[in-house]
């Protein structure tokens, strides 16, 4: 993906202070605490049944037990998070933790957190930890917070920050008092510059974003928004096109483990030399709720309306409509049947109403998917996954059995494999359909790269995780498509030209690689790369021609953070090719897609350099692209060597 990951500003501790948080620092685990990370004799408060397996412990401060202290355990291999709260005697317990490497974090407002490493040889082992927290001095230095951040993944750190908001309102007895004000963590950014990437000519770009998380009494909330606008450069007398994009998402969750998410996205592009604008609107609501002690139900509904968004030129696939409106409803139920088995069942309904030129499809396409999948831990280090998708659409039926296995080779190495194969009802053929997808940027877990849209898909992944900063992953995926699909390489849909078309019959093998490494104690870097080449399907274009489709792409990114200067540097490179070879004998030639794109993003925290009291960061973004886009109108084509560019600069504030 071309989008750079979010990088928090390095002076967040001052933000926490404004919310009434006690300043805290990271204390390296004392020798006594580190020594108790192995198998220990059981303390008096543990019964004989409780001593058989799991991780227990005690949190104290100045030799006094600490009640209501937060204890987090996350597994380095997959970053799964487990949480516990100490009782009135400072005791905590985690009943079942599989073999592997873990980080254990204990903290309470007013004390210095403790982070220790834990190695579990088997899931049945019993281990006991004694963690002692020192009192935080009133003048704790700001940089101590980032010592903790360097040891905790960003998603886990956000969980801890939210917990700090909740704990800030607790009495010594541990009860939550009513709070009349709203506690917030907020970040805002604004950027401006010039752009020619959209194919609308040169224009002035304005972009703003906001990201807020907070808590009001028993309600946790999150708000994220992004606005992007391109206007002609009136100072030069430009009459080029304009574009506008906005996205908004709102999430709400209560202490009863119920959450609601609302999101919307709207894109509009207007070219000066075209009568019809390009429009895209998307709305989604999702509700999740716990059912009993081990169950969870999820429901989502989304609506999408677009006009001239997915189709642009005379050589687009015939399956892509000029305009469409679609609904998607999905409900799932997930249950942990036992400590070793889980089950998920669900149903999905999709409807699309399409328009092709002057012909309006009066009968919308309908599709219903029934699916079930399960996981079973056959051994402490072996997890087996299996499932079945059943699809009904326009009188045809297809079955897609799926299976996978995850093997923990040792505490640091993990191997996963998954596969699916679609079988159609004899004597029927699936009607054409059209879907969109985003190219994967990271080597994922088993089955994540395969979904129900492929005729067949196979994936193998090998991952190594030595610690937070030393990770390595190799992956290989082979897909065969039975639907027309547009594959996007940017989450920003304004950049819709960075995409490829895949058609039924295309076979695309892909290799994935990712490595994270701390080059020096102050420099952490991550390299990711995806390489694919394939095709072979018959591409029926809107010009009535039939072509053999061939696609190739290389997506590489390098993300580096310099802790000493609080500098973030992100570099990404895309190389996309799509070649159409005429199958009939008239020898027609069509323009080929061949695009190269380079992105560079720089983030600099000004607090480190200037000693500012407010969290301020400087952001610079540069994108360069060149090549041929066969799906654009002839008037929009650039010379092969002419560069399209996007240059943006701005600031981000955190408060």
C-alpha positions, -999 to 999 in steps of 0.1 A, spaced: 0 0 0 11 35 -6 -4 49 25 22 55 53 13 41 87 2 65 114 31 77 136 22 92 170 41 123 181 68 117 206 57 142 233 24 124 242 33 124 279 24 161 281 -10 153 266 -15 127 293 -7 152 319 -34 176 306 -59 148 311 -50 144 347 -28 114 342 2 108 366 35 110 348 52 77 346 83 60 334 93 25 325 112 6 351 133 -23 338 123 -55 357 143 -61 388 163 -92 390 138 -108 414 109 -102 390 129 -115 361 138 -146 380 103 -155 388 93 -157 351 100 -194 351 81 -223 367 78 -215 405 64 -230 436 27 -221 440 19 -194 465 -6 -200 493 -35 -183 476 -35 -208 447 -55 -240 450 -43 -274 438 -66 -272 407 -54 -237 398 -17 -247 400 -19 -271 370 -15 -245 343 -16 -208 334 2 -177 346 -5 -162 380 12 -135 400 12 -106 424 17 -68 419 30 -47 447 43 -13 454 68 -5 481 62 -41 494 24 -33 497 -1 -52 475 -16 -30 447 -53 -37 441 -70 -27 408 -36 -26 389 -38 -33 352 -19 -64 339 -15 -70 302 -1 -100 284 5 -100 247 19 -127 225 48 -116 202 39 -141 174 4 -127 167 1 -97 191 -30 -111 207 -38 -92 239 -51 -106 272 -60 -83 302 -65 -88 339 -71 -66 370 -55 -74 404 -78 -82 433 -76 -65 467 -45 -85 476 -27 -76 443 -32 -111 428 -39 -118 391 -42 -149 370 -43 -159 333 -58 -194 329 -45 -205 295 -16 -191 275 -2 -212 246 35 -218 241 55 -188 229 71 -155 237 51 -129 257 55 -95 272 38 -88 305 30 -52 315 18 -41 349 9 -5 357 -12 17 379 -15 55 378 10 70 401 35 42 397 62 33 372 51 5 349 71 -28 348 76 -47 315 90 -83 317 94 -110 291 78 -144 296 87 -176 277 62 -205 279 74 -239 267 39 -255 267 3 -243 273 0 -267 303 30 -251 322 23 -232 355 43 -200 361 42 -173 388 54 -137 385 61 -112 413 60 -76 399 69 -46 421 61 -11 409 80 19 422 63 52 430 65 77 401 83 109 409 64 141 403 90 153 379 92 121 358 109 130 325 88 130 293 110 106 274 104 78 299 69 73 283 86 65 250 107 39 266 74 20 272 62 27 237 93 11 222 84 -21 239 47 -22 231 30 -24 197 9 7 188 -25 -11 191 -16 -25 225 -4 10 236 -37 25 226 -55 0 249 -32 11 277 -39 48 270 -77 41 271 -72 22 304 -54 52 318 -84 74 310 -107 49 328 -83 46 358 -79 83 362 -114 85 376 -111 56 400 -111 60 438 -87 42 459 -113 15 465 -114 8 428 -150 22 420 -156 44 390 -169 78 400 -193 97 377 -174 122 355 -191 153 342 -164 161 316 -151 143 286 -115 130 286 -100 130 251 -69 122 232 -70 141 199 -48 147 169 -54 172 140 -34 177 108 -36 201 79 -17 200 46 -16 219 14 2 217 -20 -1 209 -57 -13 178 -75 -14 164 -110 -19 127 -102 -57 126 -106 -57 131 -144 -76 164 -139 -47 187 -147 -27 207 -122 -46 220 -91 -42 232 -56 -47 206 -29 -61 211 6 -63 183 31 -73 180 67 -77 151 92 -88 146 128 -85 116 151 -101 115 185 -104 88 212 -119 94 246 -143 83 273 -174 98 289 -185 79 320 -191 43 308 -189 51 271 -157 49 250 -157 67 217 -136 73 186 -139 98 158 -118 100 126 -123 123 97 -105 131 65 -112 158 39 -94 162 6 -100 189 -21 -85 197 -55 -93 231 -71 -79 245 -104 -50 270 -100 -69 302 -107 -38 323 -103 -25 307 -136 -59 309 -153 -64 271 -152 -96 256 -163 -87 220 -153 -110 198 -133 -117 196 -96 -121 168 -70 -134 164 -35 -132 135 -11 -144 131 25 -145 103 50 -159 101 85 -161 72 110 -175 71 145 -172 42 170 -190 38 203 -185 11 229 -198 6 264 -185 -14 294 -209 -42 286 -188 -51 255 -212 -38 229 -198 -16 201 -213 3 172 -194 17 142 -207 42 116 -187 52 85 -191 71 53 -170 81 23 -178 104 -6 -158 111 -37 -165 135 -66 -143 143 -96 -153 167 -123 -132 170 -155 -135 202 -175 -138 183 -208 -164 157 -197 -201 161 -193 -205 133 -167 -188 137 -133 -174 108 -114 -192 101 -81 -188 75 -54 -207 72 -20 -204 46 6 -222 42 40 -217 14 66 -230 5 101 -217 -24 122 -229 -36 155 -211 -62 177 -222 -76 210 -211 -104 234 -235 -133 239 -230 -152 271 -195 -159 283 -180 -172 251 -202 -159 222 -203 -128 200 -227 -117 174 -219 -92 146 -241 -75 121 -232 -50 94 -251 -32 66 -235 -11 38 -248 8 8 -226 19 -22 -236 42 -51 -212 51 -79 -213 66 -114 -183 64 -138 -160 56 -110 -149 20 -118 -152 25 -156 -133 51 -174 -123 42 -210 -132 21 -241 -111 -9 -231 -126 -15 -197 -140 -50 -190 -176 -55 -201 -187 -67 -166 -180 -32 -151 -211 -10 -152 -211 27 -159 -232 32 -128 -244 9 -99 -261 8 -66 -255 -20 -42 -265 -33 -8 -246 -57 14 -260 -72 47 -240 -96 68 -246 -113 102 -222 -137 120 -222 -156 153 -189 -167 168 -185 -190 199 -157 -205 218 -172 -240 223 -143 -252 245 -108 -240 254 -96 -258 222 -124 -253 197 -142 -223 181 -171 -220 156 -184 -192 134 -215 -192 113 -230 -165 91 -250 -153 62 -243 -126 37 -267 -110 12 -256 -88 -17 -276 -69 -43 -264 -48 -72 -285 -27 -96 -263 -18 -126 -266 4 -157 -246 -2 -189 -248 28 -213 -285 34 -222 -295 0 -208 -307 0 -172 -305 -35 -157 -341 -38 -145 -334 -71 -126 -307 -65 -100 -281 -92 -94 -287 -110 -61 -263 -132 -42 -266 -150 -9 -237 -166 9 -240 -191 38 -208 -199 55 -193 -217 85 -158 -221 98 -142 -236 128 -109 -239 145 -96 -268 167 -63 -270 186 -53 -306 181 -21 -302 200 -6 -273 220 13 -261 189 -11 -272 161 -43 -254 152 -65 -267 124 -90 -244 106 -118 -255 83 -150 -242 67 -175 -241 39 -190 -213 18 -222 -218 -1 -232 -192 -27 -266 -189 -44 -270 -164 -72 -293 -162 -102 -302 -199 -101 -266 -212 -97 -251 -228 -67 -214 -230 -57 -196 -246 -28 -162 -234 -15 -146 -257 11 -117 -242 30 -90 -255 52 -59 -244 70 -33 -253 96 -11 -232 119 19 -249 135 41 -233 162 74 -248 153 91 -233 184 84 -202 205 98 -180 177 88 -197 144 53 -202 131 41 -219 99 6 -215 84 -11 -228 53 -46 -224 39 -66 -232 8 -100 -229 -8 -115 -244 -39 -149 -234 -55 -171 -261 -70 -201 -251 -92 -233 -271 -96 -230 -294 -126 -245 -279 -158 -245 -244 -145 -220 -215 -148 -219 -186 -125 -231 -153 -140 -206 -126 -143 -201 -103 -113 -178 -75 -104 -160 -69 -71 -133 -45 -58 -104 -53 -35 -73 -37 -20 -39 -53 -25 -24 -68 6 6 -50 20 16 -73 48 22 -110 51 -10 -121 69 -21 -150 89 -35 -182 73 -65 -176 51 -65 -138 53 -53 -134 17 -80 -158 4 -117 -150 5 -148 -163 -13 -143 -144 -45 -116 -167 -60 -122 -199 -79 -93 -213 -59 -67 -199 -36 -37 -214 -17 -14 -196 8 17 -206 28 33 -183 53 64 -187 75 69 -162 103 97 -156 128 94 -132 158 124 -130 181 111 -99 199 92 -67 192 119 -53 169 132 -85 152 105 -100 130 107 -118 96 79 -133 74 78 -150 40 46 -158 22 34 -172 -11 -2 -171 -25 -17 -185 -57 -52 -173 -68 -75 -181 -97 -104 -157 -103 -139 -165 -115 -152 -129 -113 -140 -96 -127 -122 -76 -100 -105 -43 -98 -75 -44 -76 -66 -11 -59 -31 -3 -45 -41 27 -25 -67 32 3 -72 67 -10 -98 62 -37 -89 95 -53 -58 75 -66 -81 51 -85 -58 50 -115 -33 30 -95 -52 -2 -101 -54 -34 -122 -83 -54 -137 -85 -91 -131 -109 -113 -151 -123 -148 -149 -96 -174 -156 -67 -152 -144 -42 -171 -123 -19 -149 -102 9 -163 -80 23 -138 -55 53 -137 -32 53 -116 0 82 -106 23 84 -85 54 112 -78 79 115 -56 109 148 -49 125 164 -24 149 195 -14 130 209 5 160 194 11 195 179 43 181 168 33 146 139 9 138 130 -1 103 105 -23 85 107 -35 49 77 -50 30 74 -62 -5 48 -80 -27 56 -94 -62 31 -110 -85 29 -120 -122 1 -139 -140 -31 -137 -160 -43 -160 -188 -80 -151 -186 -101 -138 -215 -106 -101 -212 -138 -90 -230 -136 -52 -234 -163 -27 -240 -148 -21 -275 -162 -56 -284 -127 -70 -285 -114 -102 -268 -79 -102 -253 -57 -124 -232 -50 -106 -199 -15 -104 -184 -7 -85 -151 24 -78 -131 30 -57 -100 57 -50 -75 48 -31 -43 77 -22 -19 78 0 12 105 10 37 94 25 70 121 39 93 119 56 127 148 75 143 141 76 180 169 100 188 155 128 167 118 116 166 120 114 128 98 91 107 107 83 71 85 63 48 93 54 12 71 33 -11 75 22 -48 48 7 -71 54 -8 -105 21 -19 -122 17 -35 -156 -14 -47 -175 -10 -61 -210 -39 -70 -233 -30 -93 -262 -57 -95 -290 -71 -130 -294 -90 -125 -327 -72 -120 -361 -79 -83 -368 -45 -74 -352 -59 -44 -333 -36 -28 -308 -46 -13 -275 -26 9 -252 -9 -10 -223 -9 0 -187 26 5 -173 29 28 -143 57 35 -118 50 54 -87 73 67 -59 61 81 -25 82 97 2 67 108 35 87 126 63 74 132 98 94 153 122 85 160 158 94 196 165 93 192 203 125 173 203 143 200 182 128 231 197 117 221 232 81 232 225 54 227 252 28 217 226 29 185 206 36 197 170 50 177 141 60 187 106 47 165 77 60 164 41 46 141 14 59 138 -22 45 114 -48 58 110 -84 42 89 -111 48 83 -148 36 58 -174 6 50 -196 -30 46 -184 -50 29 -212 -82 32 -193 -82 70 -195 -96 91 -222 -71 101 -249 -73 138 -238 -61 127 -203 -30 107 -214 4 121 -205 36 115 -224 53 83 -213 82 102 -196 61 131 -182 59 131 -144 27 134 -125 33 148 -90 18 155 -57 36 177 -32 21 184 2 33 200 34 17 207 67 16 202 105 0 179 130 -11 189 165 -19 166 194 -37 178 226 
